[in-house]
Amino acid sequence: KSIILEPQDVLFLYTDGVTEQRNKGQLNFGDRRLFKALQEASKTCLTAHDYKQQVYKTLNDFRGAEVLDDDQTFLFFQRK
């Protein structure tokens, strides 16, 4: 399958380690928090780099001092 990104569209790809990140209370970050983080980022982020920084910060804030126990890979692509 293929898609066409229009100018300024952003594509986000991620591994399950993003949504399965746990915090001190052993709660998963989950799909809902990820969706909310992306919605919030879309209000101020203009570039794929901005999105990456915002999501990375949100994940780290959620995790706190907990050890990262799974790989976390995510990519943002943006058509200029």
DSSP file (Angstrom, degrees, kcal/mol; ACC not computed):
  #  RESIDUE AA STRUCTURE BP1 BP2  ACC     N-H-->O    O-->H-N    N-H-->O    O-->H-N    TCO  KAPPA ALPHA  PHI   PSI    X-CA   Y-CA   Z-CA
    1    1 A K              0   0    0      0, 0.0     2,-0.3     0, 0.0     0, 0.0   0.000 360.0 360.0 360.0 150.8    0.0    0.0    0.0
    2    2 A S        -     0   0    0      2,-0.0     2,-0.3     0, 0.0     0, 0.0  -0.965 360.0-163.6-137.0 156.1    1.2    3.5   -0.5
    3    3 A I        -     0   0    0     -2,-0.3     2,-0.6     2,-0.0     0, 0.0  -0.926  17.8-131.1-132.1 159.5    0.1    7.0    0.5
    4    4 A I        -     0   0    0     -2,-0.3     2,-0.5     0, 0.0    -2,-0.0  -0.962  18.1-146.2-113.2 122.0    0.9   10.4   -0.7
    5    5 A L        -     0   0    0     -2,-0.6     3,-0.1     4,-0.1    73,-0.0  -0.746  13.6-141.7 -86.2 130.1    1.9   13.0    1.9
    6    6 A E    >   -     0   0    0     -2,-0.5     3,-2.6     1,-0.2    73,-0.4  -0.475  45.3 -66.6 -81.8 160.6    0.8   16.5    1.1
    7    7 A P  T 3  S+     0   0    0      0, 0.0    73,-0.2     0, 0.0    -1,-0.2  -0.243 125.0  11.4 -52.3 133.0    3.1   19.4    1.9
    8    8 A Q  T 3  S+     0   0    0     71,-3.2    72,-0.1     1,-0.3    -2,-0.0   0.293  92.2 140.2  77.4  -4.6    3.5   19.8    5.6
    9    9 A D    <   -     0   0    0     -3,-2.6    70,-1.8    70,-0.1     2,-0.4  -0.363  40.9-148.0 -62.5 148.3    1.9   16.4    6.4
   10   10 A V  E     -A   78   0A   0     68,-0.2     2,-0.4    -3,-0.1    68,-0.2  -0.983   7.2-159.5-123.8 131.2    3.6   14.4    9.1
   11   11 A L  E     -A   77   0A   0     66,-3.0    66,-2.7    -2,-0.4     2,-0.5  -0.928   8.3-161.3-109.4 133.3    3.8   10.6    9.3
   12   12 A F  E     +A   76   0A   0     -2,-0.4     2,-0.4    64,-0.2    64,-0.2  -0.967  10.3 178.1-120.5 124.7    4.5    9.0   12.6
   13   13 A L  E     +A   75   0A   0     62,-2.4    62,-2.8    -2,-0.5     2,-0.3  -0.959  10.5 167.8-123.0 143.3    5.8    5.4   13.0
   14   14 A Y  E     -A   74   0A   0     -2,-0.4    60,-0.2    60,-0.2     2,-0.2  -0.992  29.9-120.3-153.9 158.1    6.6    3.7   16.3
   15   15 A T    >>  -     0   0    0     58,-2.3     3,-1.8    -2,-0.3     4,-0.6  -0.527  40.4-102.9 -93.3 167.2    7.4    0.4   18.0
   16   16 A D  H 3> S+     0   0    0      1,-0.3     4,-2.0    -2,-0.2     5,-0.1   0.679 112.2  78.1 -65.5 -16.8    5.4   -1.1   20.8
   17   17 A G  H 34 S+     0   0    0      1,-0.2    -1,-0.3     2,-0.2     4,-0.2   0.746  88.6  58.9 -63.5 -22.0    8.0    0.0   23.4
   18   18 A V  H X4 S+     0   0    0     -3,-1.8     3,-0.9    55,-0.2    11,-0.2   0.964 112.7  34.5 -70.3 -52.8    6.5    3.5   23.1
   19   19 A T  H 3< S+     0   0    0     -4,-0.6    11,-3.2     1,-0.2    -2,-0.2   0.715 116.8  55.7 -77.6 -20.0    3.0    2.6   24.2
   20   20 A E  T 3< S+     0   0    0     -4,-2.0    -1,-0.2     9,-0.2    -2,-0.2   0.364  75.3 127.5 -94.0   5.8    4.3   -0.1   26.7
   21   21 A Q    <   -     0   0    0     -3,-0.9     8,-2.2    -4,-0.2     2,-0.3  -0.414  49.8-147.5 -60.1 133.2    6.5    2.3   28.6
   22   22 A R  B     -B   28   0B   0      6,-0.2     6,-0.2    45,-0.2     2,-0.1  -0.764   7.6-150.8-108.3 152.7    5.7    2.1   32.3
   23   23 A N    >   -     0   0    0      4,-1.5     3,-2.2    -2,-0.3    40,-0.2  -0.394  46.3 -77.4-105.0-171.8    5.8    4.7   35.0
   24   24 A K  T 3  S+     0   0    0     38,-0.4    39,-0.1     1,-0.3    40,-0.0   0.836 132.6  52.9 -57.6 -35.0    6.4    4.4   38.8
   25   25 A G  T 3  S-     0   0    0      2,-0.1    -1,-0.3     1,-0.0     3,-0.1   0.329 117.9-113.8 -83.6   8.2    2.9    3.1   39.3
   26   26 A Q    <   +     0   0    0     -3,-2.2     2,-0.3     1,-0.2    -2,-0.1   0.715  67.5 147.0  64.5  23.8    3.5    0.4   36.6
   27   27 A L        -     0   0    0      1,-0.0    -4,-1.5     2,-0.0    -1,-0.2  -0.715  48.6-121.1 -85.7 139.6    0.9    2.0   34.3
   28   28 A N  B     -B   22   0B   0     -2,-0.3    -6,-0.2    -6,-0.2    -8,-0.2  -0.511  12.1-128.4 -75.4 148.2    1.6    1.7   30.5
   29   29 A F     >  -     0   0    0     -8,-2.2     4,-0.7   -11,-0.2    -9,-0.2   0.945  54.8-178.1 -59.8 -48.4    1.9    4.9   28.5
   30   30 A G  H  >  -     0   0    0    -11,-3.2     4,-1.7     3,-0.2     5,-0.1   0.219  40.3 -71.6  77.0 168.0   -0.7    3.4   26.2
   31   31 A D  H  > S+     0   0    0      2,-0.2     4,-2.9     1,-0.2     5,-0.2   0.873 125.4  55.2 -66.3 -40.8   -2.4    4.5   22.9
   32   32 A R  H  > S+     0   0    0      1,-0.2     4,-2.5     2,-0.2    -1,-0.2   0.920 109.5  45.4 -63.6 -44.2   -4.6    7.1   24.5
   33   33 A R  H  X S+     0   0    0     -4,-0.7     4,-2.7     2,-0.2    -1,-0.2   0.894 113.8  50.6 -66.0 -38.2   -1.7    9.0   26.1
   34   34 A L  H  X S+     0   0    0     -4,-1.7     4,-2.3     2,-0.2    -2,-0.2   0.941 111.1  47.7 -63.9 -46.2    0.2    8.7   22.8
   35   35 A F  H  X S+     0   0    0     -4,-2.9     4,-2.4     1,-0.2    -2,-0.2   0.917 113.3  48.4 -60.4 -43.5   -2.7   10.1   20.8
   36   36 A K  H  X S+     0   0    0     -4,-2.5     4,-2.7     2,-0.2    -1,-0.2   0.908 109.9  52.1 -63.6 -41.7   -3.2   12.9   23.3
   37   37 A A  H  X S+     0   0    0     -4,-2.7     4,-2.4     1,-0.2    -1,-0.2   0.898 111.2  47.5 -61.4 -40.4    0.6   13.7   23.2
   38   38 A L  H  X S+     0   0    0     -4,-2.3     4,-2.0     2,-0.2    -1,-0.2   0.893 111.0  50.9 -68.4 -39.6    0.4   13.9   19.4
   39   39 A Q  H  X S+     0   0    0     -4,-2.4     4,-0.6     2,-0.2    -2,-0.2   0.934 112.5  46.3 -61.4 -45.7   -2.7   16.1   19.5
   40   40 A E  H >X S+     0   0    0     -4,-2.7     3,-1.2     1,-0.2     4,-0.5   0.917 111.5  51.6 -63.1 -43.3   -1.0   18.5   21.9
   41   41 A A  H >X S+     0   0    0     -4,-2.4     4,-3.1     1,-0.3     3,-1.2   0.858 100.4  63.3 -62.5 -35.1    2.2   18.5   19.8
   42   42 A S  H 3< S+     0   0    0     -4,-2.0    -1,-0.3     1,-0.3    -2,-0.2   0.698  94.2  63.4 -65.3 -17.2    0.2   19.4   16.7
   43   43 A K  H << S+     0   0    0     -3,-1.2    -1,-0.3    -4,-0.6    -2,-0.2   0.782 123.9  10.8 -76.2 -27.2   -0.8   22.7   18.3
   44   44 A T  H << S+     0   0    0     -3,-1.2     2,-0.3    -4,-0.5    -2,-0.2   0.609 101.1  98.9-126.3 -19.8    2.7   24.0   18.4
   45   45 A C     <  +     0   0    0     -4,-3.1     3,-0.1    -5,-0.2     4,-0.0  -0.554  33.7 172.6 -82.0 135.1    5.0   21.8   16.4
   46   46 A L        +     0   0    0     -2,-0.3     2,-0.3     1,-0.1    -1,-0.1   0.644  63.1  40.5-110.4 -23.1    6.0   22.9   12.9
   47   47 A T  S  > S-     0   0    0      1,-0.1     4,-2.1   -37,-0.0     5,-0.2  -0.827  81.9-111.8-126.6 163.5    8.6   20.3   12.0
   48   48 A A  H  > S+     0   0    0     -2,-0.3     4,-2.5     1,-0.2     5,-0.1   0.875 120.2  56.0 -59.2 -37.3    9.2   16.6   12.4
   49   49 A H  H  > S+     0   0    0      2,-0.2     4,-2.5     1,-0.2    -1,-0.2   0.908 105.0  51.3 -62.2 -42.2   12.1   17.5   14.7
   50   50 A D  H  > S+     0   0    0      2,-0.2     4,-2.3     1,-0.2    -2,-0.2   0.921 110.4  49.1 -60.2 -44.5    9.7   19.6   16.9
   51   51 A Y  H  X S+     0   0    0     -4,-2.1     4,-2.8     2,-0.2     5,-0.3   0.929 110.3  51.2 -60.2 -45.9    7.3   16.6   17.1
   52   52 A K  H  X S+     0   0    0     -4,-2.5     4,-2.6     1,-0.2     5,-0.2   0.930 110.8  47.9 -58.2 -47.6   10.2   14.3   18.0
   53   53 A Q  H  X S+     0   0    0     -4,-2.5     4,-2.2     1,-0.2    -1,-0.2   0.913 113.6  47.4 -60.3 -44.2   11.4   16.6   20.8
   54   54 A Q  H  X S+     0   0    0     -4,-2.3     4,-2.3     2,-0.2    -2,-0.2   0.925 114.6  44.2 -66.6 -45.8    7.9   17.0   22.2
   55   55 A V  H  X S+     0   0    0     -4,-2.8     4,-2.6     2,-0.2     5,-0.2   0.911 112.8  52.7 -66.9 -41.2    7.0   13.3   22.2
   56   56 A Y  H  X S+     0   0    0     -4,-2.6     4,-2.4    -5,-0.3    -2,-0.2   0.923 111.1  47.1 -58.8 -45.3   10.4   12.3   23.7
   57   57 A K  H  X S+     0   0    0     -4,-2.2     4,-2.8    -5,-0.2    -2,-0.2   0.915 111.4  51.0 -62.8 -43.9    9.9   14.8   26.5
   58   58 A T  H  X S+     0   0    0     -4,-2.3     4,-2.2     1,-0.2    -2,-0.2   0.914 111.4  47.7 -61.7 -43.9    6.4   13.5   27.2
   59   59 A L  H  X S+     0   0    0     -4,-2.6     4,-2.4     2,-0.2    -1,-0.2   0.918 113.5  47.4 -63.2 -44.0    7.6    9.9   27.3
   60   60 A N  H  X S+     0   0    0     -4,-2.4     4,-2.3    -5,-0.2    -2,-0.2   0.899 111.1  50.8 -65.9 -40.5   10.5   10.8   29.7
   61   61 A D  H  < S+     0   0    0     -4,-2.8    -1,-0.2     1,-0.2    -2,-0.2   0.908 112.5  47.4 -62.1 -41.6    8.2   12.9   31.9
   62   62 A F  H  < S+     0   0    0     -4,-2.2   -38,-0.4    -5,-0.2    -2,-0.2   0.915 114.0  46.8 -65.6 -43.8    5.8    9.9   32.1
   63   63 A R  H >< S+     0   0    0     -4,-2.4     3,-1.8     1,-0.2    -2,-0.2   0.848  83.0 174.4 -69.2 -35.5    8.5    7.4   32.8
   64   64 A G  T 3<  -     0   0    0     -4,-2.3    -1,-0.2     1,-0.3    -2,-0.1  -0.443  69.1 -17.8  63.5-131.1   10.2    9.5   35.5
   65   65 A A  T 3  S+     0   0    0     -2,-0.2    -1,-0.3    -4,-0.1    -2,-0.1   0.431 104.5 121.6 -89.2   0.1   13.1    7.6   37.2
   66   66 A E  S <  S-     0   0    0     -3,-1.8     2,-0.2     1,-0.1   -42,-0.1  -0.311  70.3-105.8 -65.5 148.2   11.9    4.2   36.0
   67   67 A V        -     0   0    0      1,-0.1     2,-0.7   -44,-0.1   -45,-0.2  -0.497  29.3-113.6 -74.0 139.7   14.3    2.2   33.9
   68   68 A L        -     0   0    0     -2,-0.2    -1,-0.1     1,-0.1     4,-0.1  -0.667  38.0-179.7 -72.5 112.6   13.5    1.9   30.2
   69   69 A D        +     0   0    0     -2,-0.7     2,-0.3   -52,-0.1    -1,-0.1   0.306  58.5  34.3-105.4   9.0   12.7   -1.8   29.9
   70   70 A D  S    S-     0   0    0    -53,-0.1     2,-0.0   -52,-0.0    -1,-0.0  -0.979  93.8 -85.6-152.6 158.6   12.0   -2.1   26.1
   71   71 A D        -     0   0    0     -2,-0.3     2,-0.5     1,-0.0   -54,-0.2  -0.387  36.6-157.5 -65.5 148.3   13.3   -0.5   23.0
   72   72 A Q        +     0   0    0    -55,-0.1     2,-0.5   -56,-0.1   -56,-0.1  -0.934  20.2 165.3-129.7 107.2   11.6    2.7   22.1
   73   73 A T        +     0   0    0     -2,-0.5   -58,-2.3     2,-0.0     2,-0.3  -0.985   0.9 160.3-125.3 129.9   11.8    3.7   18.4
   74   74 A F  E     -A   14   0A   0     -2,-0.5     2,-0.4   -60,-0.2   -60,-0.2  -0.995  15.4-163.6-147.2 148.5    9.8    6.3   16.7
   75   75 A L  E     -A   13   0A   0    -62,-2.8   -62,-2.4    -2,-0.3     2,-0.5  -0.980   5.3-160.0-131.7 139.3   10.2    8.2   13.5
   76   76 A F  E     -A   12   0A   0     -2,-0.4     2,-0.4   -64,-0.2   -64,-0.2  -0.983  10.0-171.3-116.2 131.2    8.5   11.4   12.2
   77   77 A F  E     -A   11   0A   0    -66,-2.7   -66,-3.0    -2,-0.5     2,-0.4  -0.964   3.4-171.6-118.4 139.1    8.6   12.1    8.5
   78   78 A Q  E     -A   10   0A   0     -2,-0.4     2,-0.5   -68,-0.2   -68,-0.2  -0.995  19.7-136.8-134.6 132.4    7.4   15.4    7.1
   79   79 A R              0   0    0    -70,-1.8   -71,-3.2    -2,-0.4   -70,-0.1  -0.750 360.0 360.0 -84.1 127.7    6.9   16.4    3.5
   80   80 A K              0   0    0     -2,-0.5    -1,-0.1   -73,-0.2   -74,-0.0   0.431 360.0 360.0 -89.0 360.0    8.3   19.9    2.9
